[in-house]
Amino acid sequence: MKTLRHFLIVITIFSCTNTITAQKIKPKKVKENMQRVADWQIANFEGLYSGHKKPHHPLDWTNAALYVGMVKWAAMAEDDRYYSWLRNIGETNEWQLYKRKYHADDHAVGQMYVDLFRKYKDEKMIAPTKEQFNFLMFHPSKSALNWGTPYHQDRWNWCDALFMSPPVWAKLYRITGEKKYLDFMMAEFKASTDFLFDKEENLYYRDERYFDKLDNGTKVFWSRGNGWVFAGLVNIMNELEPNSEEYMYFLNIYKKMAEKLITIQTPKGHWAMSLLGQEFYPTPETSGSSFYVYGLAWGINNGILDKETYEPAVKKGWNAMVSHITKDGMLGYVQPIGAAPGKAWPDKTEVYGTGAFLSAGSEVYKLYGGE
């Protein structure tokens, strides 16, 4: 089995040398592209670019995913206007999480709140999040993880949730030192992984509905869904001590996914919307793919992934993502809101795609020499 995996990795590396995406990556250009995309997104924050009828609420998960990447860009930018933009969102909404108390999607904005708290040291930025999470610990959901059972999304029974809520718990643990946040998160994350993770493919099903489904004869592993998980693993590990038992748990999953991902990257540099079915989904998709670039670049930067093996996939992926930025700075080919492989278009985008791209850029910048 190890010999087969090594062979697949070698073949993938060889395919990454094609001339389409062989351009050299320069840190200055990475920042320029990040700023173009960030500025376009802020200017079009309430725009309708993928078919929804009205702008997303500022605290919705879609925007929360944008903020995760925007915070990373704000730390790289040469002025504080991006921090000011984010802070204004928090202040306008009184630093509240969104409307559903248990639902992971409505926790996601807490990631931005904690990151701003780290910069400004203003306790009011995280007080509502701490209060709500303390309530959840003492009133945990008893729902089963099976799809369709009563209150089933009160727990993390769909893979997107592993990006939305767990990093907030990890961040609260890091800033408070109170292990209760980490313990709760670990128990729920393990339950979700035991339920959703396919040990043969080292990928996550989106939810129970896809366990037995086949799409053109292949198992259905949604690209953005696994992108949510892969980026979420990174965002959790960033908050943990590298030698801790908890870190090693996440690292084990991360390495398995990383090894799989470079064997299924498409020749054009993106990842197919159905990860095992690139023959049937040739259209580029930039949200899931950006998350993979982010996670792989992070692994190289932190000495976890072998650079010689994984860097070609990062280079190919980043160049592919940049090729889908319009002249105005819009990131195209972002699949609209969904739960499964579908379609994407060059003139359609979404805020979470921008967030994924900015996250990717933050690590690509470091990988190619940015300070």
C-alpha positions as CSV (number, residue, x, y, z in Angstrom):
1,M,0.0,0.0,0.0
2,K,2.8,2.4,0.9
3,T,4.5,1.7,-2.5
4,L,1.2,2.4,-4.3
5,R,0.8,5.7,-2.4
6,H,4.4,6.7,-3.2
7,F,3.8,5.9,-6.9
8,L,0.6,8.0,-7.0
9,I,2.4,10.9,-5.3
10,V,5.3,10.8,-7.8
11,I,2.8,10.7,-10.7
12,T,1.0,13.7,-9.3
13,I,4.2,15.7,-8.8
14,F,5.2,14.9,-12.4
15,S,1.9,16.2,-13.7
16,C,2.4,19.4,-11.7
17,T,5.2,20.4,-14.0
18,N,3.0,21.4,-16.9
19,T,3.7,24.8,-18.4
20,I,0.2,26.2,-17.8
21,T,0.8,26.8,-14.1
22,A,4.6,26.9,-14.0
23,Q,4.9,30.6,-13.4
24,K,7.2,31.6,-10.6
25,I,5.3,32.9,-7.5
26,K,6.6,36.2,-6.0
27,P,5.6,37.4,-2.6
28,K,4.9,41.0,-3.8
29,K,2.5,39.6,-6.5
30,V,0.8,37.4,-3.9
31,K,0.0,40.5,-1.8
32,E,-1.1,42.5,-4.8
33,N,-3.6,39.8,-5.8
34,M,-4.8,39.5,-2.2
35,Q,-5.4,43.2,-2.0
36,R,-7.3,43.3,-5.3
37,V,-9.6,40.5,-4.1
38,A,-10.1,42.0,-0.6
39,D,-10.8,45.5,-1.9
40,W,-13.3,44.2,-4.5
41,Q,-15.1,42.2,-1.9
42,I,-15.4,45.1,0.6
43,A,-16.6,47.4,-2.2
44,N,-19.2,44.7,-3.2
45,F,-19.9,43.4,0.3
46,E,-23.7,43.4,-0.2
47,G,-23.6,42.4,-3.8
48,L,-25.6,39.5,-5.3
49,Y,-23.2,37.4,-7.3
50,S,-24.5,33.8,-7.0
51,G,-28.2,33.9,-7.3
52,H,-29.4,34.7,-3.7
53,K,-32.2,37.2,-3.4
54,K,-30.7,39.5,-0.8
55,P,-27.4,40.2,0.9
56,H,-26.3,37.8,3.6
57,H,-26.6,39.0,7.1
58,P,-23.3,40.3,8.4
59,L,-23.2,37.5,11.1
60,D,-24.1,34.7,8.7
61,W,-21.6,31.8,8.2
62,T,-21.0,33.0,4.6
63,N,-19.6,36.3,5.8
64,A,-17.9,34.7,8.8
65,A,-15.8,32.6,6.5
66,L,-14.9,35.8,4.7
67,Y,-13.8,37.4,7.9
68,V,-11.5,34.4,8.8
69,G,-9.5,35.2,5.7
70,M,-9.9,39.0,5.9
71,V,-8.3,39.0,9.4
72,K,-5.3,37.2,7.9
73,W,-5.0,39.8,5.2
74,A,-5.5,42.6,7.7
75,A,-2.4,41.4,9.5
76,M,-0.4,41.6,6.3
77,A,-1.7,44.9,4.9
78,E,0.2,48.1,5.4
79,D,-2.6,50.1,7.0
80,D,-5.4,49.4,9.5
81,R,-8.4,50.0,7.3
82,Y,-9.2,46.3,7.0
83,Y,-9.1,45.9,10.8
84,S,-11.3,49.0,11.0
85,W,-13.8,47.4,8.6
86,L,-13.9,44.2,10.6
87,R,-14.2,46.0,13.9
88,N,-17.1,48.1,12.6
89,I,-19.0,44.9,11.8
90,G,-18.5,43.6,15.3
91,E,-19.4,46.9,17.0
92,T,-22.5,47.4,14.8
93,N,-23.7,43.9,15.8
94,E,-22.7,44.3,19.5
95,W,-20.3,41.4,19.2
96,Q,-23.1,38.9,19.2
97,L,-23.1,35.5,17.5
98,Y,-25.8,34.9,15.0
99,K,-29.4,33.8,15.8
100,R,-29.3,30.0,16.4
101,K,-27.8,29.1,19.8
102,Y,-26.5,25.6,18.9
103,H,-26.0,25.7,15.2
104,A,-22.3,25.7,14.2
105,D,-22.8,28.0,11.3
106,D,-24.0,30.8,13.6
107,H,-20.9,30.4,15.8
108,A,-18.4,31.0,13.0
109,V,-18.2,34.8,13.4
110,G,-16.7,34.2,16.8
111,Q,-13.4,33.4,15.1
112,M,-13.2,37.0,14.0
113,Y,-14.2,38.3,17.4
114,V,-11.4,36.4,19.1
115,D,-8.8,37.5,16.6
116,L,-9.8,41.1,17.1
117,F,-9.7,40.7,20.8
118,R,-6.1,39.6,20.5
119,K,-5.3,42.8,18.8
120,Y,-7.4,45.3,20.8
121,K,-7.6,43.5,24.2
122,D,-11.2,44.7,24.6
123,E,-13.2,42.1,26.6
124,K,-16.5,43.1,25.2
125,M,-15.5,41.7,21.9
126,I,-15.6,38.1,23.2
127,A,-18.0,38.4,26.2
128,P,-21.1,37.3,24.3
129,T,-19.3,34.3,22.7
130,K,-18.0,33.1,26.1
131,E,-21.4,33.4,27.6
132,Q,-23.1,31.4,24.9
133,F,-20.4,28.7,24.8
134,N,-20.6,28.4,28.6
135,F,-24.3,27.8,28.2
136,L,-23.7,25.1,25.6
137,M,-21.3,23.3,27.8
138,F,-23.8,23.1,30.6
139,H,-26.7,22.3,28.3
140,P,-25.2,20.1,25.6
141,S,-27.4,18.8,22.8
142,K,-28.4,15.2,23.2
143,S,-29.4,14.8,19.5
144,A,-28.2,11.9,17.4
145,L,-25.8,12.7,14.5
146,N,-28.1,11.0,12.0
147,W,-29.5,13.3,9.4
148,G,-33.1,14.2,9.9
149,T,-33.4,13.3,13.5
150,P,-34.9,16.0,15.7
151,Y,-32.6,19.0,16.2
152,H,-29.8,17.1,14.4
153,Q,-27.9,20.2,13.4
154,D,-27.6,21.2,17.0
155,R,-24.5,19.0,16.8
156,W,-21.7,18.8,14.1
157,N,-23.3,16.2,11.9
158,W,-22.3,17.8,8.6
159,C,-18.6,18.3,7.7
160,D,-18.9,22.1,7.0
161,A,-19.6,22.5,10.7
162,L,-16.0,21.4,11.5
163,F,-14.8,24.7,10.1
164,M,-17.4,26.9,11.7
165,S,-17.6,26.1,15.4
166,P,-14.5,24.0,16.6
167,P,-11.9,26.8,15.9
168,V,-13.9,29.2,18.1
169,W,-13.7,26.7,21.0
170,A,-10.0,26.2,20.4
171,K,-9.5,30.0,20.3
172,L,-11.4,30.4,23.6
173,Y,-9.2,27.7,25.1
174,R,-6.0,29.5,23.9
175,I,-6.9,33.0,25.2
176,T,-8.5,31.9,28.5
177,G,-6.3,28.9,29.3
178,E,-9.5,27.1,30.5
179,K,-9.4,23.5,29.3
180,K,-13.2,23.1,29.5
181,Y,-13.4,24.7,26.1
182,L,-10.9,22.3,24.6
183,D,-12.4,19.2,26.2
184,F,-15.9,20.0,24.9
185,M,-14.6,20.6,21.4
186,M,-12.5,17.4,21.4
187,A,-15.5,15.2,22.4
188,E,-17.8,16.7,19.7
189,F,-15.1,16.7,17.0
190,K,-14.2,13.1,17.6
191,A,-17.9,12.1,17.5
192,S,-18.3,13.9,14.2
193,T,-15.2,12.4,12.7
194,D,-16.1,8.9,13.8
195,F,-19.4,9.4,12.0
196,L,-18.4,11.2,8.8
197,F,-14.8,10.2,8.0
198,D,-14.2,7.5,5.4
199,K,-11.1,5.6,6.5
200,E,-10.5,4.1,3.0
201,E,-10.5,7.4,1.2
202,N,-9.3,9.6,4.0
203,L,-12.0,12.1,3.2
204,Y,-15.2,13.3,4.9
205,Y,-18.7,12.7,3.7
206,R,-20.8,15.9,3.7
207,D,-23.4,14.2,5.9
208,E,-25.2,10.9,6.4
209,R,-27.2,11.3,3.2
210,Y,-24.1,10.6,1.1
211,F,-22.8,7.5,2.8
212,D,-24.2,5.1,0.2
213,K,-24.5,7.4,-2.8
214,L,-22.5,7.0,-5.9
215,D,-22.0,9.7,-8.6
216,N,-21.0,8.2,-11.9
217,G,-19.8,5.2,-10.0
218,T,-17.6,7.1,-7.5
219,K,-18.2,7.9,-3.8
220,V,-19.4,11.5,-3.3
221,F,-16.9,13.6,-1.5
222,W,-17.8,17.3,-1.9
223,S,-14.7,19.5,-2.6
224,R,-15.8,22.5,-0.5
225,G,-17.0,20.3,2.2
226,N,-13.6,18.7,2.6
227,G,-12.1,22.1,2.2
228,W,-14.0,23.3,5.2
229,V,-12.6,20.4,7.2
230,F,-9.0,20.8,6.0
231,A,-8.9,24.5,6.7
232,G,-10.7,24.0,10.0
233,L,-8.0,21.5,11.1
234,V,-5.3,24.1,10.4
235,N,-7.3,26.8,12.3
236,I,-7.6,24.5,15.3
237,M,-4.0,23.4,15.3
238,N,-2.9,27.0,15.2
239,E,-4.4,27.3,18.7
240,L,-2.9,24.2,20.3
241,E,0.5,23.2,21.7
242,P,2.3,21.1,19.0
243,N,3.3,18.4,21.4
244,S,-0.1,18.0,23.0
245,E,-2.3,14.9,22.6
246,E,-5.1,17.0,21.1
247,Y,-2.8,18.5,18.5
248,M,-1.5,15.1,17.5
249,Y,-5.1,13.9,17.0
250,F,-5.8,16.6,14.5
251,L,-2.4,16.3,12.9
252,N,-3.1,12.6,12.2
253,I,-6.3,13.5,10.2
254,Y,-4.6,16.4,8.5
255,K,-1.7,14.3,7.2
256,K,-4.0,11.6,5.9
257,M,-6.1,14.2,4.0
258,A,-3.0,16.0,2.7
259,E,-1.5,12.8,1.3
260,K,-4.9,12.0,-0.4
261,L,-5.4,15.5,-1.8
262,I,-2.2,15.7,-3.8
263,T,-3.1,12.5,-5.6
264,I,-6.4,13.9,-6.8
265,Q,-5.5,17.4,-7.8
266,T,-6.6,18.1,-11.4
267,P,-4.0,18.7,-14.1
268,K,-5.3,22.4,-14.2
269,G,-4.5,22.9,-10.6
270,H,-7.9,23.0,-8.9
271,W,-9.7,20.1,-7.2
272,A,-12.9,18.8,-8.8
273,M,-16.2,19.5,-7.1
274,S,-16.6,15.8,-6.6
275,L,-13.1,14.9,-5.4
276,L,-13.0,11.4,-6.9
277,G,-14.9,12.4,-10.1
278,Q,-12.8,15.0,-11.9
279,E,-13.7,13.3,-15.2
280,F,-17.3,14.3,-14.6
281,Y,-16.7,17.7,-13.0
282,P,-14.1,19.5,-15.2
283,T,-15.3,23.0,-14.3
284,P,-12.9,24.8,-11.9
285,E,-14.0,25.6,-8.4
286,T,-12.1,28.1,-6.3
287,S,-13.5,27.9,-2.8
288,G,-12.7,24.3,-1.9
289,S,-9.5,24.5,-3.9
290,S,-8.3,27.7,-2.1
291,F,-8.8,25.9,1.2
292,Y,-6.6,23.1,0.0
293,V,-3.9,25.5,-1.1
294,Y,-4.1,27.1,2.3
295,G,-3.8,23.9,4.2
296,L,-1.0,22.5,2.2
297,A,1.1,25.7,2.2
298,W,0.6,25.9,6.0
299,G,1.9,22.3,6.4
300,I,5.0,23.1,4.4
301,N,5.6,26.4,6.3
302,N,5.3,24.6,9.7
303,G,7.7,21.8,8.7
304,I,4.9,19.2,8.7
305,L,4.8,18.4,5.0
306,D,7.8,17.7,2.8
307,K,8.4,20.7,0.6
308,E,9.7,18.7,-2.3
309,T,6.6,16.6,-2.4
310,Y,3.9,19.1,-1.7
311,E,5.1,22.5,-3.0
312,P,4.4,21.7,-6.6
313,A,0.7,21.2,-5.7
314,V,0.6,24.5,-3.9
315,K,2.2,26.4,-6.8
316,K,-0.1,24.8,-9.3
317,G,-3.1,25.4,-7.1
318,W,-2.3,29.0,-6.3
319,N,-1.6,29.9,-10.0
320,A,-4.9,28.3,-10.9
321,M,-6.8,30.4,-8.3
322,V,-5.1,33.6,-9.5
323,S,-6.1,32.8,-13.1
324,H,-9.8,33.1,-12.1
325,I,-9.6,36.6,-10.7
326,T,-11.3,39.1,-13.0
327,K,-9.8,42.4,-14.1
328,D,-11.9,44.1,-11.4
329,G,-10.6,41.9,-8.7
330,M,-13.5,39.4,-8.3
331,L,-12.7,35.8,-7.6
332,G,-14.7,33.8,-10.1
333,Y,-15.7,30.1,-10.3
334,V,-16.9,30.0,-6.7
335,Q,-19.6,27.3,-6.4
336,P,-22.8,28.8,-4.9
337,I,-24.2,27.7,-1.6
338,G,-24.9,24.0,-1.6
339,A,-24.1,20.7,0.0
340,A,-22.8,18.6,-2.9
341,P,-20.9,18.8,-6.2
342,G,-22.6,21.1,-8.7
343,K,-21.7,23.9,-11.0
344,A,-19.6,27.1,-11.0
345,W,-19.2,30.0,-13.4
346,P,-16.5,32.6,-14.1
347,D,-18.8,35.5,-13.3
348,K,-20.2,34.1,-10.0
349,T,-18.6,34.4,-6.7
350,E,-19.3,34.3,-3.0
351,V,-17.9,35.9,0.1
352,Y,-16.7,32.6,1.6
353,G,-14.7,32.0,-1.6
354,T,-12.9,35.3,-1.0
355,G,-12.2,34.3,2.6
356,A,-10.7,31.0,1.4
357,F,-8.5,32.7,-1.2
358,L,-7.2,35.2,1.4
359,S,-6.4,32.4,3.8
360,A,-4.5,30.7,1.1
361,G,-2.6,33.8,0.2
362,S,-1.5,34.3,3.7
363,E,0.4,31.0,3.7
364,V,1.5,31.1,0.1
365,Y,3.1,34.5,0.8
366,K,5.1,33.0,3.6
367,L,6.1,29.9,1.6
368,Y,7.6,32.0,-1.2
369,G,9.7,34.3,1.0
370,G,7.2,36.9,2.3
371,E,7.9,38.2,5.8
